[in-house]
């Protein structure tokens, strides 16, 4: 007689020549039952029991007996478990004796299913785990001969799951049931995870990109570099090397002029430096030295801002103030060859990352200042010469094409000498004529198409147009006259503002020094949630949706089908006039609906890439840079440091080394897609 006992599992086999007996404690069944999800619990328990007794061969008669037996036991466990309110402590205490009883599984005992223990004497056998690789192979030979790989894999999966290793069982199941490539991918992934990553220190260029991206000060960078060095990893180069790289990010200092109220860099020097830095990024990759002539396309413009910090530093002119700032800047868009093949393209043309400041001056934006400064820049543009760049011993020529599109409606009106903001600067139509659906009889100045659409302000002005209509809905008049009408409009406006505030939008609130709360993000949300907007404003939802579609197509950055766009704009214009003809169409809305298709057709690159957003966003960066990256010893030193930092942070080569921030991908409406080219 002999017996085999698995103490940990509480499974006992008793066998002799006349009797075979297989028992398992009921408590073991309960523990597995309790740890298994209710779904398909019975089958899991059956597989668990079969694995514990080493039963691998399928036998229909025996399996049916086992299933019937375990079904009764599982039902008993379930009933008792529910009666004890599914509390483990009460269940174990109440049914301790019952759980410790042994269950008889004689139906599983068969000579071919159970491994026969050796009765011979001699040296004790090692366990399977302690055996050598060769011994393990010998011990499993009978399994390999008697069972298929699918049976062995399934048995392994069930056994591993029964031991509580569910994740391992899931992996075995996936590797065995999926395609052969899945195992290869798993092996490669495991190899990558187990391979230690090589420590790669920053180069000076990469360190400067890290410096700019995280808006570090010099002292903060030195602290980070020192901490990393003390921990055994010299990841960051000494700041002296970073300072040397900084000097390569702007033209020679003799091209920078600084006064107590301004700082500027010569345009030709800035353009040549920008071209050289872009070529440094693409040399050996996309630049074909067999082609000798290229064109670098830029957008440029000017913008005024207010609300800047007042520093306790004297001016040469006591009447000067640093509350206002006027900025002239440019953004490189793309580099093309003579065949208009794109060699390099700005990945974020509407971001301030590549926005290079030509000049800033502490003066309020006025008509005289706009004219004066723009004339100076235009004169420099006329005198530009192509930049010569030597690549692998070959001299190539890069011409500079500057398009003035980073401007708002105020600048357009000043430069076109349009005295009224309610008159179109392209066709000179008045506010009353803009609502007429009759064919235009006024002469159109096509040279004005070069100014673009100013897509950011187009969003804001169109939103304000619809808001003003909603405020006046009860009186249905363009101009609010009379005390009674003014009270009605004021009350309606407050109600609409409060409703928008309830969904997180601040509408038409004055911000001292910053205009109003109406910005690009607010306008985009206004049109994106057109159903909610229509419910709040009582404006026709279809009209809001159509305006949102037009603006989304303009700002998409893709090529637009001008014929479909013109037709869509005309239909929108008809709807607007029929519904709200009593409210005169603003000049910006008129420009989009009437002249938008012609402006888009005239533009040599997608109109969305010509946006003025980069210039507007640069104002925020300038405020931060002036505070954190300049010395305050004098006006001259502050302005000099500010100009250098602005040029360094917008250097194309360093900017391309910086990680692009994640951009939320907004799926365009199907109506927007129909307006885009295939």
C-alpha positions as CSV (number, residue, x, y, z in Angstrom):
1,X,0.0,0.0,0.0
2,X,1.2,3.6,-0.7
3,X,-0.2,7.1,-0.5
4,X,0.7,10.4,-2.2
5,X,-0.2,13.6,-0.3
6,X,-0.1,17.3,-1.5
7,X,-0.3,19.0,1.9
8,X,-0.5,22.5,0.5
9,X,-3.4,21.7,-1.7
10,X,-5.0,19.3,0.7
11,X,-5.4,16.7,-2.0
12,X,-4.9,13.1,-1.0
13,X,-4.7,9.9,-3.1
14,X,-4.9,6.5,-1.3
15,X,-4.2,3.5,-3.6
16,X,-3.5,-0.2,-3.1
17,X,-4.1,-3.3,-5.2
18,X,-7.8,-3.6,-4.2
19,X,-8.8,0.0,-3.6
20,X,-8.3,3.4,-5.2
21,X,-9.5,6.6,-3.4
22,X,-9.1,10.3,-4.3
23,X,-10.2,13.0,-1.8
24,X,-10.1,16.8,-1.6
25,X,-11.1,19.0,1.2
26,X,-14.3,21.0,0.6
27,X,-12.6,24.1,1.9
28,X,-10.2,24.0,-1.1
29,X,-13.2,23.9,-3.5
30,X,-14.8,26.9,-1.6
31,X,-11.6,29.0,-1.7
32,X,-11.3,28.6,-5.5
33,X,-15.1,29.1,-5.9
34,X,-14.9,32.3,-3.9
35,X,-11.9,33.7,-5.8
36,X,-13.5,33.0,-9.2
37,X,-15.9,35.5,-11.0
38,X,-19.5,34.3,-11.0
39,X,-19.5,34.1,-14.8
40,X,-18.7,30.5,-15.9
41,X,-17.7,29.6,-12.3
42,X,-18.8,26.0,-12.5
43,X,-16.5,25.2,-15.5
44,X,-13.6,26.9,-13.8
45,X,-14.1,24.7,-10.7
46,X,-14.3,21.6,-12.9
47,X,-11.0,22.5,-14.6
48,X,-9.4,23.3,-11.3
49,X,-10.3,19.8,-9.8
50,X,-9.1,18.0,-12.9
51,X,-5.8,19.8,-12.8
52,X,-5.3,19.0,-9.1
53,X,-5.7,15.3,-9.8
54,X,-3.6,15.4,-12.9
55,X,-6.4,14.5,-15.3
56,X,-5.5,15.5,-18.8
57,X,-7.4,13.0,-21.0
58,X,-10.9,14.0,-22.1
59,X,-13.5,11.3,-21.1
60,X,-17.1,12.2,-21.7
61,X,-18.7,9.8,-19.2
62,X,-16.3,10.7,-16.4
63,X,-16.6,14.4,-17.1
64,X,-20.4,14.3,-17.0
65,X,-20.3,12.5,-13.5
66,X,-17.8,15.1,-12.3
67,X,-19.9,18.0,-13.6
68,X,-23.0,16.7,-11.9
69,X,-21.2,16.1,-8.6
70,X,-19.6,19.6,-8.6
71,X,-22.8,21.3,-9.6
72,X,-24.4,20.0,-6.5
73,X,-21.5,21.0,-4.3
74,X,-21.3,24.5,-5.8
75,X,-25.0,25.0,-5.3
76,X,-24.7,24.0,-1.6
77,X,-21.8,26.5,-1.2
78,X,-23.8,29.2,-2.9
79,X,-26.9,28.7,-0.7
80,X,-24.9,28.7,2.5
81,X,-22.9,31.8,1.3
82,X,-26.0,33.8,0.6
83,X,-27.5,32.9,4.0
84,X,-24.5,34.3,5.7
85,X,-24.9,37.5,3.7
86,X,-21.7,36.9,1.7
87,X,-19.6,37.6,4.8
88,X,-16.4,35.5,4.7
89,X,-15.8,35.6,8.5
90,X,-19.3,34.4,9.4
91,X,-19.3,31.8,6.7
92,X,-16.0,30.2,7.8
93,X,-16.9,30.3,11.5
94,X,-20.4,28.8,11.0
95,X,-19.4,26.0,8.5
96,X,-15.8,25.2,9.7
97,X,-16.5,21.5,10.2
98,X,-18.5,21.2,7.0
99,X,-15.6,22.8,5.0
100,X,-13.0,20.5,6.5
101,X,-14.9,17.4,5.2
102,X,-13.2,15.5,2.4
103,X,-15.0,15.1,-0.9
104,X,-14.6,11.8,-2.7
105,X,-13.6,12.0,-6.4
106,X,-13.3,8.3,-7.2
107,X,-14.7,8.9,-10.7
108,X,-11.4,10.6,-11.6
109,X,-9.2,7.7,-10.5
110,X,-7.9,5.8,-13.5
111,X,-4.5,4.2,-14.0
112,X,-3.9,6.0,-17.3
113,X,-4.6,9.4,-15.7
114,X,-2.6,9.2,-12.5
115,X,1.2,9.1,-12.4
116,X,2.4,5.9,-10.6
117,X,4.9,6.6,-7.8
118,X,8.1,4.6,-7.8
119,X,8.3,1.8,-5.2
120,X,12.0,1.1,-5.9
121,X,14.6,1.9,-3.3
122,X,17.7,3.9,-3.8
123,X,18.5,7.7,-3.8
124,X,15.4,9.9,-3.2
125,X,14.2,11.5,-6.4
126,X,14.5,15.3,-6.8
127,X,11.4,17.3,-7.3
128,X,10.7,18.5,-10.9
129,X,11.6,22.1,-9.9
130,X,15.0,21.0,-8.5
131,X,15.8,18.7,-11.5
132,X,18.3,19.7,-14.2
133,X,17.1,20.8,-17.7
134,X,18.0,17.4,-19.1
135,X,16.0,15.5,-16.3
136,X,13.0,17.8,-16.8
137,X,12.9,16.9,-20.5
138,X,13.1,13.2,-19.7
139,X,10.3,13.4,-17.1
140,X,7.9,15.1,-19.6
141,X,8.6,12.7,-22.5
142,X,5.5,10.6,-21.8
143,X,3.4,13.8,-21.8
144,X,4.8,14.8,-25.2
145,X,4.1,11.4,-26.7
146,X,0.6,11.0,-25.3
147,X,-0.9,14.5,-25.7
148,X,-1.0,17.2,-28.4
149,X,0.5,20.6,-28.0
150,X,-3.0,22.1,-27.8
151,X,-4.0,19.8,-24.9
152,X,-0.7,20.6,-23.0
153,X,-1.1,24.3,-23.6
154,X,-4.7,24.3,-22.4
155,X,-3.8,22.2,-19.3
156,X,-1.0,24.7,-18.5
157,X,-3.3,27.6,-18.8
158,X,-5.9,26.0,-16.5
159,X,-3.3,25.0,-14.0
160,X,-1.7,28.4,-13.9
161,X,-5.1,30.1,-13.4
162,X,-6.0,27.6,-10.7
163,X,-2.9,28.6,-8.8
164,X,-4.1,32.2,-8.8
165,X,-1.8,33.5,-11.5
166,X,-4.6,34.9,-13.8
167,X,-2.4,37.4,-15.7
168,X,0.0,34.6,-16.6
169,X,-2.8,32.4,-17.7
170,X,-4.2,35.1,-19.9
171,X,-0.8,35.6,-21.6
172,X,-0.6,31.9,-22.2
173,X,-4.0,31.9,-23.8
174,X,-3.3,34.8,-26.0
175,X,0.0,33.4,-27.2
176,X,-1.5,30.0,-27.9
177,X,-4.7,31.1,-29.7
178,X,-3.4,34.2,-31.6
179,X,-1.4,34.3,-34.7
180,X,2.3,33.2,-34.6
181,X,3.4,36.8,-35.0
182,X,1.9,37.6,-31.6
183,X,4.5,35.5,-29.8
184,X,7.3,37.2,-31.9
185,X,6.0,40.7,-30.9
186,X,5.8,39.6,-27.3
187,X,9.4,38.4,-27.4
188,X,10.6,41.6,-28.9
189,X,8.7,43.8,-26.4
190,X,10.1,41.8,-23.5
191,X,13.6,42.2,-24.9
192,X,13.1,45.9,-25.2
193,X,11.9,46.2,-21.6
194,X,14.7,44.1,-20.3
195,X,17.4,46.0,-22.2
196,X,18.8,48.8,-20.0
197,X,18.4,52.2,-21.6
198,X,21.6,53.9,-22.5
199,X,22.3,57.1,-20.5
200,X,22.5,59.8,-23.2
201,X,23.5,63.3,-22.0
202,X,22.2,66.4,-23.6
203,X,24.2,68.2,-26.2
204,X,24.5,72.0,-25.7
205,X,21.8,72.6,-28.4
206,X,19.5,70.1,-26.8
207,X,20.2,71.6,-23.4
208,X,19.2,75.1,-24.7
209,X,16.0,73.6,-26.2
210,X,15.2,72.1,-22.8
211,X,16.1,75.5,-21.2
212,X,13.6,77.4,-23.5
213,X,10.8,74.8,-23.3
214,X,10.7,74.8,-19.5
215,X,11.2,78.6,-19.3
216,X,14.2,78.2,-17.0
217,X,16.3,80.9,-15.5
218,X,20.1,80.6,-15.6
219,X,20.3,79.8,-11.9
220,X,17.5,77.2,-12.1
221,X,19.4,75.5,-15.0
222,X,22.6,75.5,-13.0
223,X,20.8,74.0,-10.0
224,X,19.3,71.2,-12.1
225,X,22.7,70.5,-13.7
226,X,24.5,70.3,-10.4
227,X,21.8,68.0,-8.8
228,X,22.1,65.6,-11.7
229,X,25.9,65.6,-11.5
230,X,25.8,64.9,-7.8
231,X,23.6,61.9,-8.4
232,X,26.1,60.3,-10.8
233,X,24.7,61.3,-14.1
234,X,26.2,64.3,-15.9
235,X,23.1,64.8,-18.1
236,X,23.3,68.5,-18.7
237,X,26.3,70.4,-20.0
238,X,27.9,73.3,-18.2
239,X,26.0,76.5,-18.7
240,X,29.0,78.1,-20.4
241,X,28.5,75.7,-23.3
242,X,24.8,76.7,-23.4
243,X,25.7,80.4,-23.4
244,X,27.9,79.8,-26.4
245,X,25.1,78.1,-28.3
246,X,22.8,81.1,-27.4
247,X,25.1,83.4,-29.3
248,X,24.4,81.4,-32.5
249,X,20.7,82.0,-32.2
250,X,20.6,85.7,-33.2
251,X,22.4,87.8,-35.8
252,X,25.7,89.6,-34.9
253,X,25.1,92.1,-32.2
254,X,26.1,95.0,-34.5
255,X,22.8,94.4,-36.3
256,X,20.7,95.0,-33.1
257,X,19.9,98.6,-32.1
258,X,18.6,99.4,-28.6
259,X,17.3,102.6,-27.1
260,X,15.5,103.3,-23.8
261,X,12.1,102.8,-25.5
262,X,12.8,100.2,-28.2
263,X,15.0,97.4,-29.6
264,X,15.2,96.3,-33.2
265,X,17.2,94.0,-35.5
266,X,18.0,94.7,-39.1
267,X,15.5,92.9,-41.3
268,X,18.1,91.5,-43.8
269,X,20.3,90.2,-41.0
270,X,17.4,88.5,-39.3
271,X,16.1,86.9,-42.5
272,X,19.6,85.7,-43.5
273,X,20.1,84.2,-40.0
274,X,16.7,82.5,-40.1
275,X,17.5,81.0,-43.5
276,X,20.9,79.7,-42.3
277,X,19.4,78.1,-39.2
278,X,16.6,76.4,-41.2
279,X,19.2,75.1,-43.7
280,X,21.2,73.7,-40.8
281,X,18.3,71.5,-39.8
282,X,17.7,70.1,-43.3
283,X,21.2,69.8,-44.7
284,X,21.8,66.2,-45.8
285,X,18.1,65.3,-45.5
286,X,15.8,67.1,-47.9
287,X,18.0,69.9,-49.4
288,X,18.9,68.9,-52.9
289,X,22.2,70.7,-53.8
290,X,21.6,70.1,-57.5
291,X,18.9,72.8,-57.2
292,X,20.5,76.2,-56.6
293,X,17.5,78.6,-56.1
294,X,15.0,78.5,-53.3
295,X,12.4,80.8,-51.8
296,X,11.6,81.1,-48.1
297,X,8.1,82.3,-47.5
298,X,7.2,84.4,-44.4
299,X,4.2,86.1,-42.9
300,X,4.7,89.3,-41.0
301,X,2.7,92.0,-39.3
302,X,2.4,94.3,-36.4
303,X,0.2,94.5,-33.3
304,X,-0.2,96.7,-30.3
305,X,-0.8,95.7,-26.7
306,X,-1.3,97.4,-23.3
307,X,-1.3,96.6,-19.6
308,X,2.5,96.0,-19.4
309,X,4.4,96.3,-16.1
310,X,5.6,99.8,-15.2
311,X,9.3,99.6,-14.1
312,X,10.9,102.1,-11.8
313,X,13.5,103.1,-14.4
314,X,13.9,106.6,-15.8
315,X,13.2,107.4,-19.5
316,X,15.1,110.0,-21.4
317,X,11.8,111.5,-22.3
318,X,9.6,112.0,-19.2
319,X,6.5,111.6,-21.3
320,X,7.4,108.0,-22.3
321,X,5.7,105.0,-20.7
322,X,6.2,101.3,-20.8
323,X,2.5,100.6,-20.3
324,X,2.0,100.1,-24.1
325,X,4.0,98.1,-26.6
326,X,4.0,98.0,-30.3
327,X,5.5,94.9,-31.9
328,X,6.6,94.0,-35.5
329,X,7.3,90.3,-36.1
330,X,7.5,87.6,-38.7
331,X,7.1,83.8,-38.9
332,X,8.8,81.6,-41.5
333,X,6.2,79.4,-43.2
334,X,7.9,77.2,-45.8
335,X,11.0,76.8,-48.0
336,X,10.3,75.8,-51.6
337,X,12.4,75.3,-54.7
338,X,11.8,76.7,-58.2
339,X,9.2,74.0,-58.9
340,X,7.3,74.9,-55.7
341,X,8.2,71.7,-54.1
342,X,8.1,72.0,-50.3
343,X,11.6,71.4,-48.8
344,X,10.8,72.6,-45.2
345,X,7.5,73.6,-43.6
346,X,6.7,75.2,-40.2
347,X,5.0,72.5,-38.1
348,X,3.1,75.1,-36.1
349,X,2.6,78.2,-38.1
350,X,0.1,79.7,-35.7
351,X,2.3,79.2,-32.7
352,X,4.6,81.8,-31.2
353,X,7.4,79.3,-31.2
354,X,8.8,80.4,-34.6
355,X,7.6,84.1,-34.2
356,X,10.7,86.3,-34.6
357,X,10.4,89.8,-33.3
358,X,11.8,92.5,-35.7
359,X,11.1,95.4,-33.4
360,X,9.4,96.4,-30.2
361,X,8.7,99.9,-29.1
362,X,7.0,101.3,-25.9
363,X,4.4,103.4,-27.7
364,X,0.6,103.2,-28.0
365,X,-0.7,101.8,-31.2
366,X,-1.9,104.8,-33.3
367,X,-2.5,105.4,-37.0
368,X,0.7,107.5,-37.3
369,X,2.8,104.9,-35.6
370,X,1.4,102.0,-37.7
371,X,2.1,103.9,-41.0
372,X,5.5,105.0,-39.9
373,X,6.8,101.6,-38.8
374,X,5.2,99.7,-41.7
375,X,6.8,102.0,-44.2
376,X,10.2,101.4,-42.7
377,X,9.8,97.6,-42.9
378,X,8.4,97.8,-46.5
379,X,11.4,99.9,-47.5
380,X,13.7,97.2,-46.0
381,X,11.8,94.5,-47.9
382,X,12.3,96.3,-51.2
383,X,16.1,96.4,-50.6
384,X,16.4,92.7,-49.7
385,X,19.0,90.6,-51.4
386,X,18.9,86.8,-51.7
387,X,20.9,84.9,-48.9
388,X,23.8,82.9,-50.1
389,X,24.2,79.6,-48.2
390,X,27.1,77.2,-48.8
391,X,26.1,73.5,-48.7
392,X,28.8,70.8,-49.2
393,X,30.9,73.2,-51.2
394,X,28.0,74.4,-53.4
395,X,26.5,77.9,-53.0
396,X,22.7,78.1,-53.1
397,X,20.5,81.2,-53.2
398,X,17.5,81.7,-51.0
399,X,15.1,84.6,-51.8
400,X,12.8,86.0,-49.2
401,X,9.1,86.4,-49.8
402,X,7.3,88.3,-47.0
403,X,3.5,88.5,-46.9
404,X,1.8,91.0,-44.6
405,X,-1.0,88.9,-43.1
406,X,-0.4,89.0,-39.3
407,X,-2.6,92.1,-38.8
408,X,-6.1,92.9,-37.5
409,X,-8.8,95.0,-39.0
410,X,-7.5,98.2,-37.4
411,X,-4.2,97.9,-39.2
412,X,-5.9,97.1,-42.5
413,X,-8.0,100.2,-42.3
414,X,-5.0,102.4,-41.5
415,X,-2.9,101.1,-44.3
416,X,-5.7,101.3,-46.8
417,X,-6.7,104.7,-45.5
418,X,-10.2,103.4,-44.8
419,X,-11.6,106.0,-42.4
420,X,-14.7,104.1,-41.3
421,X,-14.5,100.7,-39.6
422,X,-18.0,99.9,-40.9
423,X,-16.8,100.2,-44.5
424,X,-15.1,97.3,-46.3
425,X,-11.5,98.2,-47.2
426,X,-11.6,95.9,-50.2
427,X,-14.7,97.2,-52.1
428,X,-15.5,100.3,-50.0
429,X,-19.1,99.0,-49.4
430,X,-21.0,100.8,-46.6
431,X,-22.7,99.0,-43.7
432,X,-26.1,99.4,-45.4
433,X,-24.8,98.0,-48.7
434,X,-23.4,94.9,-47.1
435,X,-26.9,93.6,-46.4
436,X,-27.9,93.9,-50.0
437,X,-28.2,90.7,-52.0
438,X,-27.9,92.6,-55.3
439,X,-24.7,92.0,-57.3
440,X,-21.8,94.2,-56.3
441,X,-21.4,97.4,-58.4
442,X,-18.4,98.8,-56.6
443,X,-14.9,98.3,-57.9
444,X,-12.9,95.7,-56.0
445,X,-9.2,96.5,-55.2
446,X,-7.6,93.0,-55.6
447,X,-4.3,94.2,-54.1
448,X,-6.1,94.2,-50.8
449,X,-6.4,90.4,-50.9
450,X,-2.8,90.1,-49.8
451,X,-3.8,91.1,-46.3
452,X,-5.6,87.8,-45.8
453,X,-8.6,87.1,-43.6
454,X,-7.1,87.5,-40.1
455,X,-8.8,84.3,-39.0
456,X,-8.4,84.8,-35.2
457,X,-10.2,88.1,-35.3
458,X,-12.7,86.7,-37.8
459,X,-13.8,84.2,-35.2
460,X,-14.2,86.9,-32.5
461,X,-15.9,89.4,-34.7
462,X,-18.4,86.9,-36.1
463,X,-19.2,85.7,-32.6
464,X,-19.8,89.4,-31.5
465,X,-22.0,89.9,-34.5
466,X,-24.3,87.1,-33.4
467,X,-24.2,88.2,-29.8
468,X,-25.3,91.7,-30.7
469,X,-28.2,90.3,-32.7
470,X,-29.3,88.3,-29.7
471,X,-29.1,91.3,-27.4
472,X,-31.3,93.3,-29.8
473,X,-33.7,90.5,-30.6
474,X,-36.6,92.1,-28.7
475,X,-36.2,95.5,-30.4
476,X,-35.0,94.3,-33.8
477,X,-33.0,97.5,-34.5
478,X,-29.4,97.9,-35.5
479,X,-28.8,101.0,-33.4
480,X,-30.1,101.1,-29.8
481,X,-31.8,104.4,-29.2
482,X,-34.1,105.6,-26.4
483,X,-33.9,104.8,-22.7
484,X,-36.5,102.0,-22.9
485,X,-34.7,100.2,-25.6
486,X,-31.3,100.5,-23.8
487,X,-32.8,99.0,-20.7
488,X,-34.3,96.1,-22.7
489,X,-30.9,95.4,-24.4
490,X,-29.0,95.7,-21.2
491,X,-31.3,93.3,-19.4
492,X,-31.2,90.8,-22.3
493,X,-27.4,91.0,-22.4
494,X,-27.0,90.3,-18.7
495,X,-29.3,87.2,-19.0
496,X,-27.4,85.8,-21.9
497,X,-24.0,86.5,-20.2
498,X,-25.2,84.6,-17.1
499,X,-26.4,81.7,-19.2
500,X,-23.0,81.5,-20.9
501,X,-21.3,81.7,-17.6
502,X,-23.2,78.6,-16.5
503,X,-21.4,76.6,-19.2
504,X,-18.0,78.2,-18.5
505,X,-17.8,81.0,-21.0
506,X,-17.2,84.6,-20.0
507,X,-18.8,86.8,-22.7
508,X,-18.4,90.5,-23.3
509,X,-16.7,91.3,-20.0
510,X,-14.3,94.2,-20.0
511,X,-10.7,93.4,-18.8
512,X,-8.8,96.5,-17.9
513,X,-5.7,96.8,-20.1
514,X,-6.7,93.8,-22.2
515,X,-9.9,94.7,-24.0
516,X,-12.7,92.2,-23.4
517,X,-13.0,88.6,-22.4
518,X,-13.9,87.7,-26.0
519,X,-10.9,85.7,-27.2
520,X,-10.2,82.9,-29.7
521,X,-10.9,80.0,-27.4
522,X,-14.2,81.5,-26.3
523,X,-15.2,82.1,-29.9
524,X,-14.3,78.5,-30.9
525,X,-16.4,77.1,-28.1
526,X,-19.3,79.4,-29.0
527,X,-19.4,77.9,-32.6
528,X,-18.5,74.3,-31.7
529,X,-21.4,74.0,-29.3
530,X,-23.9,75.5,-31.8
531,X,-27.0,73.8,-30.3
532,X,-26.3,75.2,-26.8
533,X,-25.4,78.6,-28.3
534,X,-28.7,78.7,-30.3
535,X,-30.7,77.8,-27.2
536,X,-29.1,80.6,-25.1
537,X,-29.1,83.3,-27.8
538,X,-32.3,82.4,-29.7
539,X,-30.2,82.7,-32.9
540,X,-31.0,80.2,-35.7
541,X,-28.9,77.1,-35.1
542,X,-28.3,76.4,-38.8
543,X,-26.8,79.9,-39.2
544,X,-24.5,79.4,-36.2
545,X,-23.4,76.0,-37.6
546,X,-22.8,77.5,-41.1
547,X,-20.6,80.3,-39.7
548,X,-18.7,77.7,-37.6
549,X,-18.2,75.6,-40.6
550,X,-16.8,78.5,-42.7
551,X,-14.4,79.6,-39.9
552,X,-13.3,76.0,-39.2
553,X,-12.4,75.6,-42.9
554,X,-10.5,78.9,-42.9
555,X,-8.4,78.0,-39.9
556,X,-7.9,74.3,-40.8
557,X,-4.6,74.9,-42.5
558,X,-5.6,72.8,-45.5
559,X,-6.3,73.7,-49.1
560,X,-9.8,74.9,-49.6
561,X,-12.1,74.3,-52.6
562,X,-12.8,77.9,-53.5
563,X,-15.8,77.2,-55.7
564,X,-17.6,75.2,-53.0
565,X,-16.5,77.7,-50.4
566,X,-17.9,80.6,-52.4
567,X,-21.2,78.9,-52.9
568,X,-21.5,77.9,-49.2
569,X,-20.7,81.5,-48.2
570,X,-23.3,82.9,-50.6
571,X,-26.0,80.6,-49.2
572,X,-25.0,81.6,-45.6
573,X,-25.2,85.3,-46.6
574,X,-28.8,84.8,-48.0
575,X,-29.9,83.1,-44.8
576,X,-28.4,85.9,-42.6
577,X,-30.1,88.7,-44.6
578,X,-33.5,86.9,-44.7
579,X,-33.4,86.2,-40.9
580,X,-31.6,89.2,-39.5
581,X,-31.5,91.8,-42.3
582,X,-32.4,94.5,-39.8
583,X,-28.8,94.2,-38.3
584,X,-26.2,95.6,-40.6
585,X,-23.5,93.0,-41.4
586,X,-20.1,93.9,-39.8
587,X,-17.2,94.5,-42.2
588,X,-15.3,91.4,-41.1
589,X,-18.3,89.1,-41.8
590,X,-18.9,90.8,-45.1
591,X,-15.2,90.3,-46.0
592,X,-15.5,86.5,-45.3
593,X,-18.9,85.9,-47.1
594,X,-18.3,88.1,-50.1
595,X,-14.5,88.3,-50.6
596,X,-13.4,85.2,-48.7
597,X,-13.1,82.8,-51.8
598,X,-11.1,85.4,-53.8
599,X,-8.7,86.0,-50.9
600,X,-8.2,82.3,-50.5
601,X,-7.6,81.9,-54.2
602,X,-5.0,84.7,-54.2
603,X,-3.0,83.2,-51.3
604,X,0.0,81.1,-52.4
605,X,-0.3,78.9,-49.3
606,X,-3.3,77.6,-47.3
607,X,-5.1,80.6,-45.7
608,X,-5.2,79.0,-42.3
609,X,-1.4,79.1,-42.1
610,X,-1.4,82.9,-42.6
611,X,-3.2,83.5,-39.3
612,X,-2.2,86.4,-36.9
613,X,-2.5,84.1,-33.9
614,X,1.3,83.8,-33.5
615,X,1.7,87.5,-33.2
616,X,-1.2,87.8,-30.7
617,X,0.2,84.9,-28.5
618,X,3.7,86.5,-28.6
619,X,2.5,89.3,-26.4
620,X,2.0,86.9,-23.5
621,X,5.5,85.5,-24.0
622,X,7.0,89.0,-24.0
623,X,5.4,89.8,-20.7
624,X,6.9,86.7,-19.1
625,X,10.3,87.2,-20.8
626,X,10.5,90.8,-19.7
627,X,9.9,89.8,-16.1
628,X,12.1,86.7,-15.8
629,X,14.8,86.9,-18.4
630,X,16.1,90.5,-18.3
631,X,18.3,92.5,-16.0
632,X,16.7,95.6,-14.5
633,X,19.8,97.8,-14.1
634,X,18.7,100.2,-16.9
635,X,16.2,100.6,-19.7
636,X,18.9,99.8,-22.2
637,X,20.0,96.6,-20.5
638,X,16.4,95.4,-20.0
639,X,15.5,96.0,-23.7
640,X,18.7,94.4,-24.9
641,X,18.2,91.3,-22.8
642,X,14.5,91.1,-23.9
643,X,15.4,91.3,-27.6
644,X,18.1,88.6,-27.3
645,X,15.8,86.3,-25.4
646,X,13.0,86.7,-28.0
647,X,15.4,85.9,-30.8
648,X,16.9,82.9,-28.9
649,X,13.5,81.4,-28.1
650,X,12.3,81.7,-31.7
651,X,15.5,80.4,-33.3
652,X,14.3,77.8,-35.9
653,X,17.1,75.3,-35.3
654,X,16.6,75.2,-31.5
655,X,12.8,75.3,-31.8
656,X,12.9,72.3,-34.0
657,X,14.8,70.4,-31.2
658,X,12.1,71.3,-28.7
659,X,9.3,68.7,-28.2
660,X,6.0,69.8,-29.7
661,X,3.3,70.0,-27.1
662,X,0.4,67.6,-27.6
663,X,-2.3,69.1,-29.8
664,X,-5.9,68.1,-29.2
665,X,-7.1,66.7,-32.5
666,X,-10.5,68.1,-33.3
667,X,-12.4,66.0,-35.8
668,X,-13.8,68.3,-38.5
669,X,-17.5,68.2,-39.2
670,X,-18.5,66.6,-42.5
671,X,-19.6,70.0,-43.8
672,X,-16.1,71.3,-43.2
673,X,-14.6,68.4,-45.1
674,X,-16.7,69.1,-48.1
675,X,-15.2,72.6,-48.4
676,X,-11.6,71.2,-48.4
677,X,-9.8,70.0,-51.4
678,X,-9.4,66.2,-51.7
